[in-house]
Amino acid sequence: MTAPAAPSAPAPADQPPAARPVRQARAVRLGPRSLAALALVSAVGVAAFTWPFLAPPTAQLSAHAQDAPWLFAGLLVLLVAVVAATIAESGLGPKAVAMLGVLAATGAALRPIGAGTAGLEPMFFLMVLSGRVLGPGFGYVLGSVTMFASALLTGGVGPWMPFQMLAMGWFTMGAGLLPGPDRLRGRTELLMLALYGFLAAFAYGTVMNLAGWPFMGTLASSIAFDPHAAVGANLARFVAYCLATSLGWDLGRAVVTVVLTLVVGPAVLRALRRATRRAAFETPVTFDAPRAGSGGEPPVSPADPSVTAPVRRPT
């Protein structure tokens, strides 16, 4: 016969309670429908940028004067589809829409600070950090909406606007696709974001050059697109065109993005992650069953319509 086990000693009174696990700020996940919507809008964007290169040499092109309104209308529909698919699959609600509006308004307000001065555009660093914290799907919509709002604010509405929305959406989405969103922190993450912002700033300018370069007349410049030339010759012309026209703007944009990411990036990342944790976008709302009354009172029936079950708020 074995002796009964001795009762465990109670914890000392001065022992601190067990620390509660800290919830990580997770990016908004992408489901199959969200991925399909993003793939569709990206495919439409690639087609919009590249179709002039597929036109026959004798075609008369007119600098997106005809296709830009249709592209803008289709882009808005596809952006709504991305948002709707993300909300349906991730359970996002008004909090996510509110954060989207706040970040888009902030980015739109940052753009006029340096627009028109050597490419100094501080909004790009905010797009990098927001895409990193909130994920690629949220980032794509944020980038496009921010560019649209900033165009309205600065009066930059024209045939180029839908192409800017597409390029900025890709720019912000790329930040959400960087590795280690849940575990990489500190200086390593900051350096990675700064490097991405530097390279993506040049990529943004290069992609935007594709929207106007095919419409330059070959007689106007030796660096214009020549529909009769070989691919290699046109590639050399395009590189020369980028160096001659947009290198200064792209370099200024890249340097400003790197400096702001390294200087104010840690504080902005903490603020975004704190807001994401407190918002708890994907936390389901559940209801507690009514408890029995205390002090000898009879239990309340859950079917009683006069009693409302308390809401369990996400922690």
C-alpha positions as a Markdown table, in Angstrom:
| # | Residue | x | y | z |
|---|---|---|---|---|
| 1 | Met | 0.0 | 0.0 | 0.0 |
| 2 | Thr | 1.5 | 3.3 | -1.0 |
| 3 | Ala | 1.4 | 6.4 | 1.0 |
| 4 | Pro | -0.8 | 9.2 | -0.3 |
| 5 | Ala | 1.0 | 11.9 | -2.1 |
| 6 | Ala | 1.8 | 15.0 | -0.1 |
| 7 | Pro | -0.1 | 18.1 | -1.1 |
| 8 | Ser | 1.8 | 20.6 | -3.1 |
| 9 | Ala | 3.0 | 23.6 | -1.2 |
| 10 | Pro | 1.2 | 26.8 | -1.9 |
| 11 | Ala | 3.0 | 29.5 | -3.9 |
| 12 | Pro | 4.6 | 32.2 | -1.7 |
| 13 | Ala | 2.5 | 35.3 | -1.3 |
| 14 | Asp | 5.2 | 37.5 | -2.8 |
| 15 | Gln | 5.5 | 35.4 | -5.9 |
| 16 | Pro | 4.4 | 37.3 | -9.0 |
| 17 | Pro | 1.6 | 35.8 | -11.0 |
| 18 | Ala | 2.4 | 34.0 | -14.2 |
| 19 | Ala | 3.0 | 36.3 | -17.0 |
| 20 | Arg | 0.3 | 36.4 | -19.6 |
| 21 | Pro | 1.4 | 35.5 | -23.1 |
| 22 | Val | 1.9 | 38.5 | -25.3 |
| 23 | Arg | -0.2 | 38.4 | -28.5 |
| 24 | Gln | 1.8 | 38.9 | -31.6 |
| 25 | Ala | 0.8 | 41.5 | -34.2 |
| 26 | Arg | 0.1 | 39.3 | -37.2 |
| 27 | Ala | -0.4 | 40.5 | -40.7 |
| 28 | Val | -3.8 | 40.1 | -42.3 |
| 29 | Arg | -3.8 | 36.7 | -43.9 |
| 30 | Leu | -4.6 | 35.9 | -47.5 |
| 31 | Gly | -7.1 | 33.2 | -48.4 |
| 32 | Pro | -7.7 | 31.6 | -51.9 |
| 33 | Arg | -10.1 | 34.3 | -53.0 |
| 34 | Ser | -7.9 | 37.1 | -51.9 |
| 35 | Leu | -4.9 | 35.6 | -53.7 |
| 36 | Ala | -7.1 | 35.2 | -56.8 |
| 37 | Ala | -8.2 | 38.8 | -56.7 |
| 38 | Leu | -4.6 | 40.0 | -56.2 |
| 39 | Ala | -3.4 | 37.9 | -59.1 |
| 40 | Leu | -6.2 | 39.2 | -61.3 |
| 41 | Val | -5.5 | 42.9 | -60.6 |
| 42 | Ser | -1.7 | 42.3 | -61.0 |
| 43 | Ala | -2.3 | 40.6 | -64.4 |
| 44 | Val | -4.5 | 43.5 | -65.5 |
| 45 | Gly | -1.7 | 45.9 | -64.4 |
| 46 | Val | 1.0 | 44.0 | -66.3 |
| 47 | Ala | -1.2 | 44.1 | -69.4 |
| 48 | Ala | -1.9 | 47.8 | -69.0 |
| 49 | Phe | 1.9 | 48.6 | -68.8 |
| 50 | Thr | 3.0 | 46.3 | -71.6 |
| 51 | Trp | 0.3 | 46.4 | -74.3 |
| 52 | Pro | 1.9 | 49.3 | -76.2 |
| 53 | Phe | 5.0 | 47.1 | -76.9 |
| 54 | Leu | 2.8 | 44.5 | -78.5 |
| 55 | Ala | 1.1 | 46.9 | -80.9 |
| 56 | Pro | 2.2 | 46.6 | -84.6 |
| 57 | Pro | 4.9 | 49.1 | -85.7 |
| 58 | Thr | 2.4 | 51.0 | -87.9 |
| 59 | Ala | -0.1 | 51.6 | -85.0 |
| 60 | Gln | -0.8 | 55.2 | -84.0 |
| 61 | Leu | -0.6 | 55.3 | -80.1 |
| 62 | Ser | -1.8 | 58.3 | -78.1 |
| 63 | Ala | -0.2 | 58.1 | -74.6 |
| 64 | His | -3.0 | 56.3 | -72.7 |
| 65 | Ala | -5.5 | 59.0 | -73.5 |
| 66 | Gln | -8.1 | 56.4 | -74.4 |
| 67 | Asp | -7.3 | 53.4 | -72.2 |
| 68 | Ala | -6.6 | 55.2 | -68.8 |
| 69 | Pro | -10.3 | 55.9 | -67.9 |
| 70 | Trp | -11.2 | 52.3 | -68.6 |
| 71 | Leu | -8.2 | 51.1 | -66.7 |
| 72 | Phe | -9.1 | 53.3 | -63.7 |
| 73 | Ala | -12.7 | 52.1 | -63.6 |
| 74 | Gly | -11.6 | 48.4 | -63.8 |
| 75 | Leu | -8.9 | 49.0 | -61.1 |
| 76 | Leu | -11.5 | 50.4 | -58.7 |
| 77 | Val | -13.7 | 47.3 | -59.2 |
| 78 | Leu | -10.8 | 45.0 | -58.7 |
| 79 | Leu | -9.7 | 46.8 | -55.5 |
| 80 | Val | -13.2 | 46.5 | -54.1 |
| 81 | Ala | -13.0 | 42.8 | -55.0 |
| 82 | Val | -9.7 | 42.4 | -53.1 |
| 83 | Val | -11.1 | 44.2 | -50.0 |
| 84 | Ala | -14.3 | 42.1 | -50.1 |
| 85 | Ala | -12.4 | 38.8 | -50.5 |
| 86 | Thr | -10.1 | 39.7 | -47.6 |
| 87 | Ile | -13.1 | 40.7 | -45.4 |
| 88 | Ala | -14.9 | 37.5 | -46.2 |
| 89 | Glu | -12.0 | 35.2 | -45.5 |
| 90 | Ser | -10.3 | 36.9 | -42.6 |
| 91 | Gly | -13.3 | 38.3 | -40.7 |
| 92 | Leu | -12.1 | 41.9 | -41.0 |
| 93 | Gly | -14.5 | 44.6 | -40.0 |
| 94 | Pro | -14.8 | 48.3 | -39.4 |
| 95 | Lys | -11.6 | 48.5 | -37.5 |
| 96 | Ala | -9.6 | 47.4 | -40.5 |
| 97 | Val | -11.4 | 49.8 | -42.8 |
| 98 | Ala | -10.7 | 52.6 | -40.3 |
| 99 | Met | -7.0 | 51.8 | -40.1 |
| 100 | Leu | -6.9 | 51.7 | -43.9 |
| 101 | Gly | -8.5 | 55.2 | -44.0 |
| 102 | Val | -6.1 | 56.6 | -41.4 |
| 103 | Leu | -3.0 | 55.3 | -43.0 |
| 104 | Ala | -4.1 | 56.3 | -46.5 |
| 105 | Ala | -4.9 | 59.9 | -45.3 |
| 106 | Thr | -1.5 | 60.1 | -43.5 |
| 107 | Gly | 0.3 | 58.9 | -46.6 |
| 108 | Ala | -1.6 | 61.3 | -48.8 |
| 109 | Ala | -0.8 | 64.2 | -46.5 |
| 110 | Leu | 2.9 | 63.3 | -46.6 |
| 111 | Arg | 3.2 | 63.3 | -50.3 |
| 112 | Pro | 2.9 | 67.1 | -50.9 |
| 113 | Ile | 5.7 | 67.8 | -48.4 |
| 114 | Gly | 8.4 | 67.0 | -50.9 |
| 115 | Ala | 6.6 | 66.4 | -54.2 |
| 116 | Gly | 8.1 | 68.4 | -57.0 |
| 117 | Thr | 11.5 | 68.7 | -55.2 |
| 118 | Ala | 14.0 | 66.2 | -56.5 |
| 119 | Gly | 11.8 | 63.2 | -55.8 |
| 120 | Leu | 11.7 | 63.8 | -52.1 |
| 121 | Glu | 8.5 | 61.8 | -51.2 |
| 122 | Pro | 8.3 | 60.8 | -47.6 |
| 123 | Met | 5.1 | 58.8 | -48.1 |
| 124 | Phe | 7.1 | 55.8 | -49.5 |
| 125 | Phe | 8.7 | 54.9 | -46.1 |
| 126 | Leu | 5.2 | 54.8 | -44.5 |
| 127 | Met | 4.0 | 52.4 | -47.3 |
| 128 | Val | 7.0 | 50.1 | -46.6 |
| 129 | Leu | 6.4 | 49.9 | -42.9 |
| 130 | Ser | 2.6 | 49.5 | -43.3 |
| 131 | Gly | 3.0 | 46.8 | -45.8 |
| 132 | Arg | 5.4 | 45.0 | -43.5 |
| 133 | Val | 3.1 | 45.0 | -40.5 |
| 134 | Leu | -0.3 | 44.5 | -42.2 |
| 135 | Gly | 0.6 | 42.1 | -45.0 |
| 136 | Pro | 0.6 | 42.0 | -48.8 |
| 137 | Gly | -3.1 | 42.1 | -49.4 |
| 138 | Phe | -3.8 | 45.0 | -47.1 |
| 139 | Gly | -0.7 | 46.6 | -48.4 |
| 140 | Tyr | -1.7 | 46.5 | -52.0 |
| 141 | Val | -5.1 | 48.1 | -51.3 |
| 142 | Leu | -3.4 | 50.7 | -49.0 |
| 143 | Gly | -0.8 | 51.7 | -51.6 |
| 144 | Ser | -3.4 | 52.1 | -54.4 |
| 145 | Val | -5.9 | 54.0 | -52.2 |
| 146 | Thr | -3.1 | 56.3 | -50.8 |
| 147 | Met | -1.9 | 57.2 | -54.3 |
| 148 | Phe | -5.5 | 57.9 | -55.4 |
| 149 | Ala | -6.1 | 60.2 | -52.4 |
| 150 | Ser | -2.8 | 62.0 | -52.8 |
| 151 | Ala | -3.5 | 62.6 | -56.5 |
| 152 | Leu | -6.8 | 64.3 | -55.5 |
| 153 | Leu | -5.0 | 66.3 | -52.8 |
| 154 | Thr | -2.2 | 67.5 | -55.1 |
| 155 | Gly | -4.2 | 67.9 | -58.3 |
| 156 | Gly | -2.2 | 65.2 | -60.0 |
| 157 | Val | -5.1 | 63.5 | -61.7 |
| 158 | Gly | -4.4 | 62.5 | -65.3 |
| 159 | Pro | -3.9 | 59.4 | -67.5 |
| 160 | Trp | -0.9 | 58.5 | -65.4 |
| 161 | Met | -2.9 | 58.1 | -62.1 |
| 162 | Pro | -4.1 | 54.5 | -62.6 |
| 163 | Phe | -0.6 | 53.4 | -63.4 |
| 164 | Gln | 0.7 | 55.2 | -60.2 |
| 165 | Met | -2.0 | 53.3 | -58.2 |
| 166 | Leu | -0.8 | 50.0 | -59.7 |
| 167 | Ala | 2.8 | 50.7 | -59.1 |
| 168 | Met | 2.3 | 51.9 | -55.5 |
| 169 | Gly | 0.2 | 48.8 | -54.8 |
| 170 | Trp | 3.0 | 46.6 | -55.9 |
| 171 | Phe | 5.5 | 48.7 | -54.0 |
| 172 | Thr | 3.5 | 48.3 | -50.7 |
| 173 | Met | 2.6 | 44.6 | -51.4 |
| 174 | Gly | 6.3 | 43.7 | -51.8 |
| 175 | Ala | 7.0 | 44.9 | -48.3 |
| 176 | Gly | 4.4 | 42.5 | -47.0 |
| 177 | Leu | 6.0 | 39.6 | -48.8 |
| 178 | Leu | 9.4 | 40.1 | -47.1 |
| 179 | Pro | 10.6 | 37.1 | -45.0 |
| 180 | Gly | 10.2 | 36.8 | -41.2 |
| 181 | Pro | 7.1 | 38.9 | -40.5 |
| 182 | Asp | 6.4 | 37.2 | -37.2 |
| 183 | Arg | 9.9 | 36.5 | -35.8 |
| 184 | Leu | 12.4 | 39.0 | -37.4 |
| 185 | Arg | 12.7 | 42.1 | -35.3 |
| 186 | Gly | 15.2 | 44.7 | -34.3 |
| 187 | Arg | 18.1 | 46.1 | -36.3 |
| 188 | Thr | 18.1 | 43.2 | -38.8 |
| 189 | Glu | 14.5 | 43.9 | -39.8 |
| 190 | Leu | 15.1 | 47.6 | -40.0 |
| 191 | Leu | 18.1 | 47.1 | -42.3 |
| 192 | Met | 16.1 | 44.7 | -44.5 |
| 193 | Leu | 13.2 | 47.3 | -44.8 |
| 194 | Ala | 15.7 | 50.1 | -45.6 |
| 195 | Leu | 17.3 | 47.9 | -48.3 |
| 196 | Tyr | 13.9 | 47.0 | -49.8 |
| 197 | Gly | 12.8 | 50.7 | -49.8 |
| 198 | Phe | 16.0 | 51.7 | -51.6 |
| 199 | Leu | 15.6 | 49.1 | -54.3 |
| 200 | Ala | 11.8 | 49.4 | -54.6 |
| 201 | Ala | 12.1 | 53.2 | -55.0 |
| 202 | Phe | 14.1 | 52.7 | -58.2 |
| 203 | Ala | 11.8 | 49.9 | -59.3 |
| 204 | Tyr | 8.8 | 52.2 | -58.9 |
| 205 | Gly | 10.4 | 54.8 | -61.1 |
| 206 | Thr | 11.4 | 52.3 | -63.7 |
| 207 | Val | 7.9 | 50.8 | -63.9 |
| 208 | Met | 6.4 | 54.2 | -64.2 |
| 209 | Asn | 8.7 | 55.0 | -67.1 |
| 210 | Leu | 7.2 | 52.1 | -69.0 |
| 211 | Ala | 3.8 | 54.0 | -69.0 |
| 212 | Gly | 5.2 | 56.9 | -71.1 |
| 213 | Trp | 8.3 | 55.7 | -72.8 |
| 214 | Pro | 6.6 | 53.8 | -75.7 |
| 215 | Phe | 4.8 | 57.0 | -76.8 |
| 216 | Met | 7.9 | 59.1 | -77.5 |
| 217 | Gly | 8.4 | 59.6 | -81.2 |
| 218 | Thr | 11.5 | 57.9 | -82.6 |
| 219 | Leu | 12.4 | 61.2 | -84.4 |
| 220 | Ala | 12.2 | 63.2 | -81.2 |
| 221 | Ser | 15.0 | 61.4 | -79.4 |
| 222 | Ser | 17.5 | 58.6 | -79.8 |
| 223 | Ile | 16.5 | 57.1 | -76.5 |
| 224 | Ala | 12.8 | 56.7 | -77.5 |
| 225 | Phe | 11.1 | 53.4 | -78.1 |
| 226 | Asp | 11.6 | 52.2 | -81.7 |
| 227 | Pro | 9.0 | 49.6 | -82.7 |
| 228 | His | 11.2 | 48.5 | -85.6 |
| 229 | Ala | 14.3 | 47.9 | -83.5 |
| 230 | Ala | 15.3 | 44.6 | -81.8 |
| 231 | Val | 14.6 | 43.9 | -78.2 |
| 232 | Gly | 18.2 | 44.4 | -77.2 |
| 233 | Ala | 18.4 | 47.8 | -78.9 |
| 234 | Asn | 15.2 | 48.9 | -77.2 |
| 235 | Leu | 16.4 | 47.7 | -73.9 |
| 236 | Ala | 19.6 | 49.9 | -74.3 |
| 237 | Arg | 17.4 | 52.8 | -75.3 |
| 238 | Phe | 15.2 | 52.3 | -72.2 |
| 239 | Val | 18.2 | 52.2 | -69.8 |
| 240 | Ala | 19.5 | 55.4 | -71.3 |
| 241 | Tyr | 16.0 | 57.0 | -71.0 |
| 242 | Cys | 15.8 | 56.1 | -67.3 |
| 243 | Leu | 19.3 | 57.4 | -66.6 |
| 244 | Ala | 18.6 | 60.7 | -68.5 |
| 245 | Thr | 15.1 | 61.4 | -67.2 |
| 246 | Ser | 14.4 | 59.8 | -63.8 |
| 247 | Leu | 17.6 | 58.8 | -62.1 |
| 248 | Gly | 17.7 | 62.0 | -60.0 |
| 249 | Trp | 14.1 | 61.6 | -58.8 |
| 250 | Asp | 14.5 | 57.9 | -58.1 |
| 251 | Leu | 17.7 | 58.5 | -56.1 |
| 252 | Gly | 16.1 | 61.2 | -54.0 |
| 253 | Arg | 13.1 | 59.0 | -53.3 |
| 254 | Ala | 15.4 | 56.1 | -52.4 |
| 255 | Val | 17.6 | 58.1 | -50.0 |
| 256 | Val | 14.6 | 59.7 | -48.3 |
| 257 | Thr | 13.0 | 56.3 | -47.8 |
| 258 | Val | 16.1 | 54.8 | -46.3 |
| 259 | Val | 16.8 | 57.7 | -44.0 |
| 260 | Leu | 13.2 | 57.9 | -42.7 |
| 261 | Thr | 13.1 | 54.1 | -42.3 |
| 262 | Leu | 16.2 | 54.0 | -40.2 |
| 263 | Val | 15.5 | 57.2 | -38.1 |
| 264 | Val | 11.8 | 57.0 | -37.3 |
| 265 | Gly | 11.1 | 53.4 | -38.5 |
| 266 | Pro | 11.4 | 51.8 | -35.0 |
| 267 | Ala | 8.8 | 54.1 | -33.5 |
| 268 | Val | 6.4 | 53.8 | -36.4 |
| 269 | Leu | 6.7 | 50.0 | -36.4 |
| 270 | Arg | 6.0 | 49.8 | -32.7 |
| 271 | Ala | 2.9 | 52.1 | -33.2 |
| 272 | Leu | 1.6 | 50.0 | -36.1 |
| 273 | Arg | 2.1 | 46.7 | -34.3 |
| 274 | Arg | 0.5 | 48.1 | -31.1 |
| 275 | Ala | -2.5 | 49.3 | -33.0 |
| 276 | Thr | -2.8 | 45.9 | -34.8 |
| 277 | Arg | -2.6 | 44.0 | -31.5 |
| 278 | Arg | -5.2 | 46.2 | -29.9 |
| 279 | Ala | -7.5 | 46.1 | -32.9 |
| 280 | Ala | -7.3 | 42.3 | -33.0 |
| 281 | Phe | -8.6 | 42.2 | -36.6 |
| 282 | Glu | -9.2 | 38.5 | -36.9 |
| 283 | Thr | -10.3 | 37.7 | -33.3 |
| 284 | Pro | -13.7 | 36.2 | -33.4 |
| 285 | Val | -16.4 | 37.6 | -31.1 |
| 286 | Thr | -17.9 | 35.0 | -28.8 |
| 287 | Phe | -20.7 | 35.2 | -26.2 |
| 288 | Asp | -20.7 | 33.7 | -22.7 |
| 289 | Ala | -23.6 | 31.6 | -21.5 |
| 290 | Pro | -25.6 | 33.3 | -18.7 |
| 291 | Arg | -24.5 | 32.3 | -15.3 |
| 292 | Ala | -26.6 | 31.2 | -12.4 |
| 293 | Gly | -27.7 | 34.0 | -10.0 |
| 294 | Ser | -25.7 | 34.4 | -6.8 |
| 295 | Gly | -27.1 | 34.4 | -3.2 |
| 296 | Gly | -29.7 | 31.7 | -3.8 |
| 297 | Glu | -31.3 | 33.3 | -6.8 |
| 298 | Pro | -32.5 | 30.9 | -9.4 |
| 299 | Pro | -30.5 | 30.5 | -12.6 |
| 300 | Val | -31.6 | 32.6 | -15.6 |
| 301 | Ser | -32.7 | 30.8 | -18.6 |
| 302 | Pro | -30.6 | 31.5 | -21.7 |
| 303 | Ala | -33.9 | 31.6 | -23.7 |
| 304 | Asp | -35.1 | 34.6 | -21.7 |
| 305 | Pro | -35.2 | 37.5 | -24.2 |
| 306 | Ser | -34.9 | 40.1 | -21.4 |
| 307 | Val | -31.3 | 39.0 | -20.6 |
| 308 | Thr | -28.4 | 39.9 | -22.8 |
| 309 | Ala | -25.3 | 37.8 | -22.6 |
| 310 | Pro | -22.1 | 39.7 | -21.9 |
| 311 | Val | -19.8 | 40.1 | -24.8 |
| 312 | Arg | -16.3 | 38.6 | -24.5 |
| 313 | Arg | -14.0 | 41.3 | -25.7 |
| 314 | Pro | -10.8 | 40.3 | -27.4 |
| 315 | Thr | -7.7 | 40.6 | -25.2 |
